[in-house]
Amino acid sequence: MSPTPASLAPTAIIDSDHPAVVAFVREHAGSGDDRARAVALYHAVRDGFRYDPYRIDLSARGLSASQVLAQGYGWCVPKAALLTAACRAAGIPSRVGYADVRNHLSTERLRKSMQTDVFIWHGYSDLWLDGRWVKATPAFNIDLCERFGLLPLEFDGSNDSIYHPFDRAGNRHMEYVLQRGAFDDVPLAQILADFERVYPSLVGEPAPPGDFAADAEREAR
């Protein structure tokens, strides 16, 4: 399906018109064609913001692109919102996409909270480049991948960038169990309803402070 005007429009969460998002694009997009700028923005989002699934804020503000910029971290849904917003600010039609995945990079704390290794509504970006939609997944920053022996997700603007099924050592890493499709805006009501049903302990009170990377590294020893 070709892009619609909605794939370039700002929303409350994909706030591509926010001054901080505009400034981020000016700093990182560089010159060149849409593909080159999308690749540059992908790496800026992937590596410039630490992946942190401990601090999940399911409010519109908490998931917004500008909030990721303000905080310096995010989990997959807001990081995808940031990449999508940045591409829209750069004039590249963009959507947010979602899938349910079985994630083998977890911690005891996450397992206790979630009671499952399936992460529903895992977020990525869907970018219109060279006349077709291409998936880009900016969640895991390069430092996290290097520390835990994961194969980093690269993005060349031509091929889908989706999670590898195995890590560097050949261990199971990520399995896609359900594709939910792409949306012009974050379907917050549906995500919230599903999180309340599947992960009730993650919704409501803020989680106590913690360091996901440190926990995962300690358990991997």
C-alpha positions as a printed NumPy array, in Angstrom:
array([[  0.   ,   0.   ,   0.   ],
       [  1.384,   3.414,  -0.949],
       [  1.853,   6.114,   1.689],
       [ -1.015,   8.378,   2.676],
       [ -0.717,  11.908,   4.08 ],
       [ -1.009,  10.362,   7.558],
       [  2.409,   8.764,   7.139],
       [  3.977,  12.23 ,   7.201],
       [  1.711,  13.876,   9.787],
       [  2.69 ,  14.499,  13.423],
       [  0.676,  12.919,  16.228],
       [  0.804,  13.186,  20.01 ],
       [  3.201,  10.229,  20.208],
       [  4.911,  10.446,  16.816],
       [  5.515,  14.143,  17.447],
       [  7.594,  14.861,  14.38 ],
       [  6.881,  18.586,  14.677],
       [  8.406,  18.833,  18.163],
       [ 11.424,  21.185,  18.193],
       [ 13.634,  18.517,  19.779],
       [ 12.768,  16.017,  17.037],
       [ 13.404,  18.603,  14.328],
       [ 16.766,  19.462,  15.907],
       [ 17.661,  15.762,  16.154],
       [ 17.012,  15.331,  12.436],
       [ 19.083,  18.366,  11.543],
       [ 21.97 ,  16.974,  13.582],
       [ 21.881,  13.365,  12.41 ],
       [ 20.146,  12.965,   9.041],
       [ 22.933,  14.411,   6.946],
       [ 22.517,  14.948,   3.226],
       [ 21.871,  12.53 ,   0.427],
       [ 18.745,  10.739,  -0.676],
       [ 15.952,   9.391,   1.514],
       [ 17.636,   6.034,   1.923],
       [ 20.916,   7.524,   3.123],
       [ 19.158,   9.823,   5.575],
       [ 16.947,   7.   ,   6.877],
       [ 20.019,   4.832,   7.517],
       [ 21.736,   7.691,   9.357],
       [ 18.668,   8.308,  11.511],
       [ 18.301,   4.584,  12.223],
       [ 21.815,   4.363,  13.659],
       [ 21.366,   7.587,  15.621],
       [ 18.226,   6.198,  17.284],
       [ 19.532,   2.648,  17.736],
       [ 22.796,   3.611,  19.402],
       [ 22.053,   7.017,  20.871],
       [ 19.375,   5.77 ,  23.264],
       [ 19.805,   2.884,  25.683],
       [ 17.31 ,   0.033,  25.462],
       [ 15.532,  -0.172,  28.829],
       [ 12.469,  -2.42 ,  29.261],
       [ 12.378,  -1.75 ,  33.022],
       [ 10.968,   1.756,  32.699],
       [  7.723,   1.372,  30.777],
       [  5.419,   4.392,  30.712],
       [  2.241,   3.673,  28.739],
       [  1.024,   7.261,  28.636],
       [  1.055,   9.161,  25.362],
       [  3.777,  11.429,  26.71 ],
       [  5.803,   8.509,  28.033],
       [  5.801,   6.813,  24.627],
       [  6.454,   9.945,  22.59 ],
       [  9.476,  10.552,  20.425],
       [ 10.319,  13.775,  22.223],
       [ 10.309,  11.989,  25.585],
       [ 12.901,   9.478,  24.375],
       [ 15.069,  12.432,  23.377],
       [ 14.592,  14.016,  26.793],
       [ 15.312,  10.803,  28.726],
       [ 18.113,   9.29 ,  26.677],
       [ 16.599,   5.794,  26.844],
       [ 13.529,   3.836,  25.812],
       [ 12.165,   0.386,  25.078],
       [ 11.17 ,  -0.831,  21.655],
       [  7.825,   1.004,  21.311],
       [  9.038,   4.553,  22.069],
       [ 12.322,   4.033,  20.204],
       [ 10.309,   3.04 ,  17.132],
       [  8.15 ,   6.122,  17.655],
       [ 11.313,   8.239,  17.665],
       [ 12.681,   6.749,  14.45 ],
       [  9.284,   7.118,  12.785],
       [  8.953,  10.725,  13.947],
       [ 12.489,  11.558,  12.841],
       [ 11.879,  10.138,   9.383],
       [  8.609,  12.05 ,   9.058],
       [ 10.413,  15.234,  10.073],
       [ 12.929,  14.454,   7.315],
       [ 10.111,  14.092,   4.783],
       [ 10.238,  10.287,   4.601],
       [  6.806,   8.601,   4.875],
       [  6.907,   6.358,   7.926],
       [  4.67 ,   4.14 ,  10.045],
       [  4.988,   2.162,  13.259],
       [  4.792,  -1.62 ,  13.046],
       [  4.306,  -4.3  ,  15.687],
       [  4.853,  -7.995,  16.242],
       [  4.718, -10.405,  19.162],
       [  8.121, -11.98 ,  19.8  ],
       [  9.601, -14.611,  22.08 ],
       [ 12.633, -12.852,  23.515],
       [ 15.436, -14.943,  24.974],
       [ 17.32 , -11.86 ,  26.235],
       [ 15.521, -11.388,  29.519],
       [ 16.211, -11.133,  33.252],
       [ 14.757, -12.723,  36.355],
       [ 13.04 ,  -9.448,  37.163],
       [ 11.367,  -9.278,  33.749],
       [ 10.345, -12.92 ,  33.867],
       [  8.737, -12.461,  37.282],
       [  6.909,  -9.317,  36.169],
       [  5.745, -10.628,  32.824],
       [  5.213, -14.303,  33.689],
       [  6.084, -15.118,  30.069],
       [  8.943, -14.788,  27.59 ],
       [  6.603, -13.466,  24.889],
       [  6.778,  -9.713,  24.372],
       [  3.549,  -8.505,  22.791],
       [  3.407,  -5.335,  20.668],
       [  7.153,  -5.264,  20.004],
       [  7.695,  -2.051,  18.054],
       [  9.615,  -1.268,  14.888],
       [  9.424,   1.36 ,  12.128],
       [  8.121,   0.883,   8.592],
       [  9.78 ,   3.309,   6.173],
       [  8.811,   4.143,   2.586],
       [ 12.057,   3.945,   0.623],
       [ 12.549,   3.493,  -3.108],
       [  8.866,   2.834,  -3.658],
       [  8.239,   0.206,  -0.994],
       [  7.9  ,  -0.259,   2.767],
       [ 11.031,  -1.437,   4.587],
       [ 11.14 ,  -2.524,   8.253],
       [ 13.696,  -1.01 ,  10.632],
       [ 14.103,  -2.158,  14.249],
       [ 16.159,   0.3  ,  16.339],
       [ 15.583,  -1.202,  19.803],
       [ 18.875,  -2.823,  20.884],
       [ 21.757,  -0.346,  21.056],
       [ 25.161,  -1.529,  19.852],
       [ 26.679,  -1.518,  23.354],
       [ 24.006,  -3.927,  24.579],
       [ 24.635,  -6.234,  21.623],
       [ 28.389,  -6.264,  22.198],
       [ 28.034,  -6.985,  25.918],
       [ 25.718,  -9.949,  25.413],
       [ 27.028, -11.511,  22.234],
       [ 24.078, -10.476,  20.096],
       [ 24.29 ,  -9.829,  16.387],
       [ 23.495,  -6.127,  15.987],
       [ 20.68 ,  -5.256,  13.636],
       [ 22.028,  -3.337,  10.688],
       [ 19.87 ,  -1.356,   8.286],
       [ 20.798,  -0.488,   4.713],
       [ 17.507,   1.087,   3.669],
       [ 16.839,  -1.683,   1.169],
       [ 16.332,  -4.81 ,   3.271],
       [ 14.147,  -5.399,   6.309],
       [ 16.012,  -5.037,   9.594],
       [ 14.357,  -7.528,  11.96 ],
       [ 15.675,  -9.506,  14.899],
       [ 18.073, -12.385,  14.326],
       [ 16.779, -15.797,  15.446],
       [ 20.138, -16.686,  17.039],
       [ 22.93 , -14.857,  18.847],
       [ 26.64 , -14.98 ,  17.985],
       [ 27.08 , -18.29 ,  19.824],
       [ 24.16 , -19.937,  18.059],
       [ 21.786, -19.7  ,  21.028],
       [ 18.136, -18.836,  20.524],
       [ 17.636, -15.072,  20.56 ],
       [ 14.319, -13.968,  19.075],
       [ 11.311, -15.698,  17.551],
       [  8.475, -13.862,  15.795],
       [  5.18 , -15.445,  16.805],
       [  2.645, -12.922,  15.471],
       [  2.771, -10.016,  13.003],
       [  0.324,  -7.265,  13.972],
       [  0.979,  -4.984,  11.003],
       [  1.79 ,  -1.299,  10.528],
       [ -0.112,   1.775,  11.708],
       [ -0.018,   5.491,  10.984],
       [ -0.151,   6.179,  14.728],
       [  0.631,   4.198,  17.849],
       [ -2.547,   2.211,  18.712],
       [ -2.236,   3.142,  22.367],
       [ -5.698,   2.039,  23.504],
       [ -5.172,  -1.469,  22.119],
       [ -1.634,  -1.742,  23.486],
       [ -2.764,  -0.598,  26.927],
       [ -5.717,  -2.999,  26.981],
       [ -3.509,  -5.929,  25.968],
       [ -0.791,  -5.042,  28.492],
       [ -3.377,  -4.829,  31.272],
       [ -4.608,  -8.291,  30.31 ],
       [ -1.256, -10.001,  29.675],
       [  1.132,  -8.078,  31.973],
       [ -1.003,  -6.654,  34.813],
       [  2.033,  -6.133,  37.059],
       [  3.681,  -3.866,  34.48 ],
       [  0.738,  -1.477,  34.321],
       [ -0.008,   1.011,  37.076],
       [  2.669,   1.718,  39.663],
       [  6.091,   2.82 ,  38.359],
       [  8.702,   0.077,  38.484],
       [ 11.469,   0.416,  41.102],
       [ 14.859,   1.567,  39.77 ],
       [ 17.003,  -1.043,  38.115],
       [ 19.62 ,  -1.597,  35.428],
       [ 18.487,  -4.031,  32.744],
       [ 21.912,  -4.374,  31.145],
       [ 23.631,  -4.999,  34.481],
       [ 21.036,  -7.583,  35.506],
       [ 21.284,  -9.41 ,  32.19 ],
       [ 25.086,  -9.405,  32.322],
       [ 25.136, -10.737,  35.885],
       [ 22.745, -13.582,  35.02 ],
       [ 24.738, -14.494,  31.919],
       [ 27.892, -15.222,  33.956]])
